[in-house]
Amino acid sequence: MTDKSNETGRFDPDFCESRCPVCTRARQGNRLARFLQTVEMIVTFGRCPWGRARQRKYGVKPNEQLPPEKLEK
């Protein structure tokens, strides 16, 4: 049985971008979510696996907004 995995592996970068309850709220400016994301980034040495996949795909860290030119893709 073959699995159709993408080039980012098991972790979907779009989860971090659009569905992660911490990252999406932190990028919107929620103070509690920003605090939790900061703690998470310290504990995971920079970013969680989904954040790493997002950085590989979009070129921005989990706590940064996407540049406008990346949103149009």
MOHU-V10667 format. One record per residue. PHI is phi in whole degrees, -180 to 180 (* if undefined). Layout:
PHI
PHI
This chain:
*
-100
-107
-84
-97
-88
-70
-91
89
-78
-98
-82
-65
-74
-63
-63
-70
-124
-124
-66
-65
-84
-65
-64
-71
-65
-69
-82
106
-64
-65
-65
-64
-63
-63
-62
-66
-63
-62
-60
-68
-70
-67
-97
57
122
-178
-78
-59
-71
-67
-65
-64
-64
-66
-65
-77
-103
81
-130
-71
-60
-94
-110
-71
-72
-65
-55
-68
-79
-69
-77
-71
